[in-house]
Amino acid sequence: MTDDDKQHGANGRGDDELEIREMELDDLSSVFALGEKVFTADQWPSLYRTWDEYELVDLFSSDGRYCLVAEYEDRLCGFVLGTLIEKRKSSWRYGYVLWIAVDPSYRRMNIARRLLDRLTNRLIEDGARIMLVDTDPDNKEAMKFFKRAGYGKEVRHVYMSRNLTGTSAYKRRRRD
Ligand SMILES: CC(C)(COP(=O)(O)OP(=O)(O)OC[C@H]1O[C@@H](n2cnc3c(N)ncnc32)[C@H](O)[C@@H]1OP(=O)(O)O)[C@@H](O)C(=O)NCCC(=O)NCCS
């Protein structure tokens, strides 16, 4: 572990160490459980990506370098999952923060910020020039967090939906 891998606790939690490290196979169940606790569909109904085990395992196998966890007193208390995007016909590379979460009992200790900084540094090393994130505008905590971390230039994007249960194709499928 390097010095950079260790940070000291804050907000009255004493001098215990926070470790930021790459996610390992053994972390998958804890990361999944923390995501289940934090990314609830009723909280952000417009969340278009789904937190499920496939999403996590896929990212772990395709982008393991950008899957980081935070451990405080040997307890997994946060994670960030990102990716590097290379657009066709563009020499620019973009870092994308796909999921970031900190256990509610460990919030406002700068843990997410440390995770994000480490992810960002890795993406810079790999050529990223711009970082991207998307979040629901109603998710005030995340909005404040990302703004504090230097994110801005908001572009609002509208997701639309159509209920298919009234279509004949849907009804036919239900009958078959
Ligand atoms: C957003 C989230 C990751 C922040 O985690 P965190 O570890 O508490 O954040 P940090 O302690 O690193 O916060 C750094 C700064 O961001 C801002 N910030 C973070 N949470 C905030 C909140 N609830 N209210 C206001 N500002 C906040 C503050 O400026 C904070 O610095 P400060 O505590 O010195 O004032 C956490 O609230 C979370 O897990 N939310 C649910 C999951 C989620 O919405 N993820 C984002 C979408 S993928």
The ligand as an SDF file (V2000), in Angstrom:
LIG
                    3D

 48 50  0  0  0  0  0  0  0  0999 V2000
  -23.1650   11.2180   -3.3390 C   0  0  0  0  0  0  0  0  0  0  0  0
  -22.3600   10.3740   -2.3330 C   0  0  0  0  0  0  0  0  0  0  0  0
  -21.5670    9.3240   -3.0830 C   0  0  0  0  0  0  0  0  0  0  0  0
  -21.4040   11.3070   -1.5560 C   0  0  0  0  0  0  0  0  0  0  0  0
  -20.6320   10.5040   -0.6710 O   0  0  0  0  0  0  0  0  0  0  0  0
  -19.8170   11.1110    0.5690 P   0  0  0  0  0  0  0  0  0  0  0  0
  -18.6970   10.2040    0.8840 O   0  0  0  0  0  0  0  0  0  0  0  0
  -20.7600   11.4420    1.6540 O   0  0  0  0  0  0  0  0  0  0  0  0
  -19.2410   12.4710   -0.0500 O   0  0  0  0  0  0  0  0  0  0  0  0
  -17.9510   13.2570    0.4590 P   0  0  0  0  0  0  0  0  0  0  0  0
  -17.8500   13.1940    1.9440 O   0  0  0  0  0  0  0  0  0  0  0  0
  -16.7530   12.8240   -0.3060 O   0  0  0  0  0  0  0  0  0  0  0  0
  -18.3710   14.7470    0.0290 O   0  0  0  0  0  0  0  0  0  0  0  0
  -17.4500   15.6770   -0.5300 C   0  0  0  0  0  0  0  0  0  0  0  0
  -18.1720   17.0040   -0.6490 C   0  0  0  0  0  0  0  0  0  0  0  0
  -19.3290   16.8790   -1.4850 O   0  0  0  0  0  0  0  0  0  0  0  0
  -20.4150   17.6820   -0.9420 C   0  0  0  0  0  0  0  0  0  0  0  0
  -21.4910   16.8140   -0.4300 N   0  0  0  0  0  0  0  0  0  0  0  0
  -21.4780   15.4760   -0.3370 C   0  0  0  0  0  0  0  0  0  0  0  0
  -22.6510   15.0290    0.1720 N   0  0  0  0  0  0  0  0  0  0  0  0
  -23.4090   16.1250    0.4010 C   0  0  0  0  0  0  0  0  0  0  0  0
  -24.7130   16.3180    0.9550 C   0  0  0  0  0  0  0  0  0  0  0  0
  -25.4830   15.2940    1.3570 N   0  0  0  0  0  0  0  0  0  0  0  0
  -25.1730   17.5870    1.0840 N   0  0  0  0  0  0  0  0  0  0  0  0
  -24.4290   18.6490    0.6920 C   0  0  0  0  0  0  0  0  0  0  0  0
  -23.1600   18.5260    0.1750 N   0  0  0  0  0  0  0  0  0  0  0  0
  -22.6760   17.2700    0.0360 C   0  0  0  0  0  0  0  0  0  0  0  0
  -19.8110   18.4480    0.2120 C   0  0  0  0  0  0  0  0  0  0  0  0
  -19.2930   19.6690   -0.2910 O   0  0  0  0  0  0  0  0  0  0  0  0
  -18.7000   17.5250    0.6750 C   0  0  0  0  0  0  0  0  0  0  0  0
  -17.6510   18.1900    1.3550 O   0  0  0  0  0  0  0  0  0  0  0  0
  -17.8430   18.6030    2.9050 P   0  0  0  0  0  0  0  0  0  0  0  0
  -18.4040   17.4110    3.6290 O   0  0  0  0  0  0  0  0  0  0  0  0
  -16.4530   18.9670    3.3330 O   0  0  0  0  0  0  0  0  0  0  0  0
  -18.7940   19.7520    2.9070 O   0  0  0  0  0  0  0  0  0  0  0  0
  -23.3030    9.6980   -1.2930 C   0  0  0  0  0  0  0  0  0  0  0  0
  -24.1980   10.6710   -0.7920 O   0  0  0  0  0  0  0  0  0  0  0  0
  -24.0890    8.5430   -1.8320 C   0  0  0  0  0  0  0  0  0  0  0  0
  -23.6320    7.4020   -1.7900 O   0  0  0  0  0  0  0  0  0  0  0  0
  -25.3030    8.7920   -2.3480 N   0  0  0  0  0  0  0  0  0  0  0  0
  -26.1620    7.7150   -2.8770 C   0  0  0  0  0  0  0  0  0  0  0  0
  -25.6370    7.1470   -4.1910 C   0  0  0  0  0  0  0  0  0  0  0  0
  -25.6430    8.1770   -5.2980 C   0  0  0  0  0  0  0  0  0  0  0  0
  -26.5490    8.9970   -5.4070 O   0  0  0  0  0  0  0  0  0  0  0  0
  -24.6190    8.1450   -6.1710 N   0  0  0  0  0  0  0  0  0  0  0  0
  -24.4940    9.0870   -7.2740 C   0  0  0  0  0  0  0  0  0  0  0  0
  -25.1780    8.6030   -8.5060 C   0  0  0  0  0  0  0  0  0  0  0  0
  -24.3740    7.2020   -9.2180 S   0  0  0  0  0  0  0  0  0  0  0  0
  1  2  1  0
  2  3  1  0
  2  4  1  0
  2 36  1  0
  4  5  1  0
  5  6  1  0
  6  7  2  0
  6  8  1  0
  6  9  1  0
  9 10  1  0
 10 11  2  0
 10 12  1  0
 10 13  1  0
 13 14  1  0
 14 15  1  0
 15 16  1  0
 15 30  1  0
 16 17  1  0
 17 18  1  0
 17 28  1  0
 18 19  1  0
 18 27  1  0
 19 20  2  0
 20 21  1  0
 21 22  1  0
 21 27  2  0
 22 23  1  0
 22 24  2  0
 24 25  1  0
 25 26  2  0
 26 27  1  0
 28 29  1  0
 28 30  1  0
 30 31  1  0
 31 32  1  0
 32 33  2  0
 32 34  1  0
 32 35  1  0
 36 37  1  0
 36 38  1  0
 38 39  2  0
 38 40  1  0
 40 41  1  0
 41 42  1  0
 42 43  1  0
 43 44  2  0
 43 45  1  0
 45 46  1  0
 46 47  1  0
 47 48  1  0
M  END
$$$$
